[in-house]
Each structure stands twice: as structure tokens, then as C-alpha cells.
Amino acid sequence: MRGLTLKQFSGIEAIARHGRITGAAAELHVTPAALTARLRQLEDTLGLVLFDRTRQGLKLTEAGQTTLLAAEQVRATLTECTDRLASLRGVASGRVRIAVVSTAKYFAPYAIAAFGRRHPGLDMQLHVGNREETIARLADYSADIAVMGRPARDFPVEHLVIGDHPLVLVAAPGHSLADHRNLPVGQLGDETFLVREPGSGTRTVFETLARRMPRQPAIGMEIASNETIKQAVMAGLGIALLSAHAVGAEIADGRLVILPVEDLPIRRQWYAVRRADRHATPAMAAFWAFIDEQRDALLPQMVV
């Protein structure tokens, strides 16, 4: 492994992102021929093929995936080193990359803003995705801290409980079940549900709820957006299980109603999660301590 360079690692990362030499070369501002030569030299050094050449583009082999992970770890280590050196110079700088599941976008920006007022010199970056995407960002070291409904389990992590995360069934105000009380879950089997896409934490909770129904409920649509689901529910296309934090404004102004179903809301927890095998930079440690200090104050107050 001696002789490996950061340029070679950058080439692997770019090719993996684009799946094509031409796109990766354009990103790196080199010629395709130069990047091809760089890849061949690296494969010769390792004695292994890093990419399969397919009609759909270049796909990482097992050796390529291992090398890519090493490249990401090297980049994360260099970032930590830069931040630590800045701290030793007494510079109030650094970067915190935060990944949140899409439902957390209703409160995470306010938490980041509050933290930023304490530490105005820090570079705060936010990425919003579903649960699978958020875990992937922790896994490949492209996120420092994540906010999600359940901690990742595929690698060692540390976590903090932020507070309660209730999920509720919502419908349009004129829905036939809106005036009922203590609806049995089994009575929902005839309803049409609007659900998040596979890979979403909300979808997983819905599937657990659906198993309590006497027959599989009808899925009207899969929609990869809480905002679009809310609009579809308001249009009368079905009902949906959503985070109470995602529907607070619509409930308050009467555009949606919470269906009074027995054993609902489903109460989960919000977690802040970070990899246990990473050394926290001063910026990361400060944001982690801020979450630990604030906890419930970071969440909207919901009465459900």
C-alpha cells in the first residue's frame, strides 16, 4: 500500500460518484486520459481491479469499495486535523456536517441557527434525506452528526435522546372517521393510505401498524415527501401516518385533523447519532454538547 497518493484517492471517489471517467475527469479538472492512467497505476500498485467495466458505467468491485472507504476515512482524518490545528491556533472555526432524516427538517434548522448564534465562526452544513440516506452519510464519514428516529446499527455509534417523536394518523377535516372516538386499529383496514417510500423511517413504523390490521390496507400512493403527502391528504386522496412535528402547522390552522385511533399516537424518540470510532473535532464536540444541553428545547411543543 506504500506510494498511494491523495490524488489517487480523489480519483477513486470521483469515479465512484459519476460512474464514468469523463464526468470524474471534468470534476477533477484533468483529462480523461490522465485519470485513466491514474486509475491503472493504482490498480497495478494494489494488484486488484477496483472497477468493473459495465454498459451502465464503472461499478466498484469489493476491492474498490474497500479502497473507497479508506479514501473517505483519510479525508475525514485530514478534516479533523485541520479543525484541531485551527483550535490550537485559537481560531473559532471548523465545520460540522449534519445529516437529518426528512421529518427532522421541521426542527433541525432552528437548532442549527441557535447553535450558530453561539458560534458564528463555524461552518454548518445540513443534508436532508430519508433514513437509509442518512445512515449512509454516517457510514461513509460524509456526515459528522445525524438526527434520526432510531440509531444506526451497522457500525458502532454513540447517541443522545433528544426527545419524544409522536406519529399520528391524519386525514382531511371532512373525513368520515374524523368525528369518531377511540377508533380500533382494525377499523382502518378499509382506508386508503398514502405512505413514504421504502427506506424511510416513517414507512417502517407504518408497516408495523399495518400488521395490526385484520387485512393488508390499501396503499394509494408511495410519496417520497412529507409535504406532498400532506397536500394529498388535504385533497382527500387518503389518510397518512406522519410525524406530529411534520403536521403541526396544518393541524393548528384546521387543514388536517388527527384521527382518534386507539393506542395512537405512536411515541418514538428522536436521537442525535455520531460514529463511535471518530475523534470529535472541537466544532463537532461543541455541537454535540449543545444538543445534550438543550434536548427537549430543540423540539416543537406538541399536544397530541
GIHU-V756038 format. One record per residue. N is the residue number from 1. RES is the residue in one letter. SS is DSSP state (a for helix, b for strand, c for the rest). OMEGA is omega in degrees with one decimal (* if undefined). D_LAST is the distance of its C-alpha to the last C-alpha in whole Angstrom. Layout:
n = {N	N}
res = {RES	RES}
ss = {SS	SS}
omega = {OMEGA	OMEGA}
d_last = {D_LAST	D_LAST}
This chain:
n = {1	2	3	4	5	6	7	8	9	10	11	12	13	14	15	16	17	18	19	20	21	22	23	24	25	26	27	28	29	30	31	32	33	34	35	36	37	38	39	40	41	42	43	44	45	46	47	48	49	50	51	52	53	54	55	56	57	58	59	60	61	62	63	64	65	66	67	68	69	70	71	72	73	74	75	76	77	78	79	80	81	82	83	84	85	86	87	88	89	90	91	92	93	94	95	96	97	98	99	100	101	102	103	104	105	106	107	108	109	110	111	112	113	114	115	116	117	118	119	120	121	122	123	124	125	126	127	128	129	130	131	132	133	134	135	136	137	138	139	140	141	142	143	144	145	146	147	148	149	150	151	152	153	154	155	156	157	158	159	160	161	162	163	164	165	166	167	168	169	170	171	172	173	174	175	176	177	178	179	180	181	182	183	184	185	186	187	188	189	190	191	192	193	194	195	196	197	198	199	200	201	202	203	204	205	206	207	208	209	210	211	212	213	214	215	216	217	218	219	220	221	222	223	224	225	226	227	228	229	230	231	232	233	234	235	236	237	238	239	240	241	242	243	244	245	246	247	248	249	250	251	252	253	254	255	256	257	258	259	260	261	262	263	264	265	266	267	268	269	270	271	272	273	274	275	276	277	278	279	280	281	282	283	284	285	286	287	288	289	290	291	292	293	294	295	296	297	298	299	300	301	302	303	304}
res = {M	R	G	L	T	L	K	Q	F	S	G	I	E	A	I	A	R	H	G	R	I	T	G	A	A	A	E	L	H	V	T	P	A	A	L	T	A	R	L	R	Q	L	E	D	T	L	G	L	V	L	F	D	R	T	R	Q	G	L	K	L	T	E	A	G	Q	T	T	L	L	A	A	E	Q	V	R	A	T	L	T	E	C	T	D	R	L	A	S	L	R	G	V	A	S	G	R	V	R	I	A	V	V	S	T	A	K	Y	F	A	P	Y	A	I	A	A	F	G	R	R	H	P	G	L	D	M	Q	L	H	V	G	N	R	E	E	T	I	A	R	L	A	D	Y	S	A	D	I	A	V	M	G	R	P	A	R	D	F	P	V	E	H	L	V	I	G	D	H	P	L	V	L	V	A	A	P	G	H	S	L	A	D	H	R	N	L	P	V	G	Q	L	G	D	E	T	F	L	V	R	E	P	G	S	G	T	R	T	V	F	E	T	L	A	R	R	M	P	R	Q	P	A	I	G	M	E	I	A	S	N	E	T	I	K	Q	A	V	M	A	G	L	G	I	A	L	L	S	A	H	A	V	G	A	E	I	A	D	G	R	L	V	I	L	P	V	E	D	L	P	I	R	R	Q	W	Y	A	V	R	R	A	D	R	H	A	T	P	A	M	A	A	F	W	A	F	I	D	E	Q	R	D	A	L	L	P	Q	M	V	V}
ss = {c	c	c	c	c	a	a	a	a	a	a	a	a	a	a	a	a	a	c	c	a	a	a	a	a	a	a	a	c	c	c	a	a	a	a	a	a	a	a	a	a	a	a	a	a	a	c	c	c	c	b	b	b	b	c	c	b	b	b	b	c	a	a	a	a	a	a	a	a	a	a	a	a	a	a	a	a	a	a	a	a	a	a	a	a	a	a	a	c	c	c	c	c	c	b	b	b	b	b	b	b	a	a	a	a	a	c	a	a	a	a	a	a	a	a	a	a	a	c	c	c	c	b	b	b	b	b	b	b	c	a	a	a	a	a	a	a	a	a	c	c	c	c	c	b	b	b	b	c	c	c	c	c	c	c	c	b	b	b	b	b	b	b	b	b	b	b	b	b	b	b	c	c	c	c	c	c	c	c	c	c	c	b	c	a	a	a	a	a	a	c	b	b	b	b	c	c	c	c	c	a	a	a	a	a	a	a	a	a	a	c	c	c	c	c	c	c	b	b	b	b	b	c	c	c	a	a	a	a	a	a	a	a	a	c	c	c	c	b	b	b	b	b	a	a	a	a	a	a	a	a	a	c	c	c	c	b	b	c	c	b	c	c	c	c	b	b	b	b	b	b	b	b	b	b	c	c	c	c	c	c	a	a	a	a	a	a	a	a	a	a	a	a	a	a	a	a	a	c	c	c	c	c	c}
omega = {179.0	177.8	177.5	-175.7	176.4	177.3	178.4	178.2	178.6	178.0	177.8	-178.7	-177.7	179.4	179.1	179.4	-172.4	-176.1	-179.2	177.2	-175.2	179.3	179.5	179.8	178.7	179.0	-175.8	-179.7	173.5	177.8	175.5	179.9	-179.7	179.9	175.9	179.3	179.1	179.4	-180.0	179.2	179.5	179.1	177.2	179.9	-177.7	-175.8	-177.5	175.1	-176.5	-179.3	168.3	178.3	-177.6	176.9	179.7	-179.9	-178.6	-178.7	-179.1	168.6	177.0	177.1	178.0	178.6	178.2	179.2	178.4	178.3	178.1	178.6	179.8	178.7	177.6	-179.2	178.8	179.3	178.6	177.5	178.7	179.6	179.9	-178.9	-179.9	178.7	176.5	179.2	179.7	177.4	-178.9	-179.0	178.9	-177.8	-178.8	-175.3	172.0	179.3	-174.0	175.7	-179.5	172.2	-168.6	-179.6	-179.1	-179.2	-179.9	176.3	-175.8	-180.0	178.8	177.3	179.7	178.8	179.6	177.8	-179.6	177.3	176.0	-174.1	-173.5	-177.9	-175.4	177.6	-178.4	179.7	-176.3	173.5	-179.9	178.2	175.1	-174.4	-178.5	-179.8	-179.4	177.2	179.7	179.1	172.6	-175.8	-176.3	174.6	177.1	170.8	178.8	-178.4	179.1	173.2	-174.6	-177.3	176.0	179.1	174.6	-177.6	-173.5	179.6	-175.2	-179.5	167.0	-179.5	173.0	172.4	179.1	-179.4	-175.8	176.4	179.5	174.1	-173.6	172.9	-177.9	179.4	172.5	-175.9	-178.1	-177.3	-175.4	-179.2	-172.0	-176.6	179.7	175.9	176.7	178.1	173.2	178.4	-178.8	-179.2	-178.6	-175.1	-179.6	-176.5	173.9	-176.7	171.5	-169.0	173.5	-177.9	172.5	-176.0	176.8	176.8	178.1	178.0	179.4	179.4	177.5	-178.5	175.1	177.6	-177.3	179.8	177.7	-178.7	-175.7	175.5	-177.0	-178.7	179.6	175.7	179.3	180.0	165.8	-175.3	-175.7	-179.1	175.5	-178.5	-179.9	176.4	179.4	178.7	-179.9	176.8	179.5	178.6	178.0	-178.1	179.8	176.3	-175.2	170.4	-177.5	174.4	175.9	178.5	-179.3	-172.8	-175.8	-177.5	-177.8	176.3	-176.6	-177.1	171.2	178.2	175.2	173.1	175.4	178.0	-175.8	-176.4	178.0	177.2	172.4	6.3	170.8	-175.2	174.0	178.5	168.0	-179.8	162.1	-172.6	172.4	178.9	179.5	-176.2	178.1	172.1	-178.3	171.8	176.8	179.3	178.5	-179.1	179.9	179.8	177.6	179.4	178.1	177.5	-179.1	-178.5	-172.1	178.3	-174.0	-179.3	-179.8	-173.1	173.6	177.4	-176.1	174.1	-179.7	*}
d_last = {57	60	60	57	56	52	54	54	50	49	51	49	46	47	48	45	43	45	47	50	53	53	50	50	53	52	49	51	54	57	59	58	61	60	57	58	61	58	57	60	61	58	58	62	61	58	60	57	56	52	52	52	54	52	52	49	50	50	48	47	49	48	50	49	45	47	48	46	43	46	46	43	43	46	44	41	44	46	43	42	46	46	43	44	47	46	44	48	49	47	45	41	41	39	37	33	32	28	27	23	22	21	17	18	20	17	17	21	23	22	22	26	27	26	28	31	31	32	34	36	38	36	36	32	32	29	29	26	26	24	24	28	29	27	29	32	32	32	34	37	37	36	32	32	29	26	22	20	18	21	24	27	30	33	34	34	31	30	26	23	20	18	15	11	11	8	9	8	11	12	15	17	16	20	19	20	17	15	16	16	14	14	15	17	17	21	21	19	23	24	22	23	21	21	21	22	25	26	26	22	20	17	20	21	18	18	21	20	18	21	23	21	22	26	27	26	24	26	25	26	26	25	24	25	22	19	20	22	20	18	21	22	19	19	23	22	23	21	17	16	14	13	11	8	10	13	11	10	13	14	10	12	15	15	16	13	11	8	11	10	12	13	12	9	7	10	10	13	15	16	20	23	26	30	33	35	38	38	39	37	38	38	36	34	34	33	30	29	29	27	24	25	25	22	19	16	17	18	14	12	10	6	4	0}
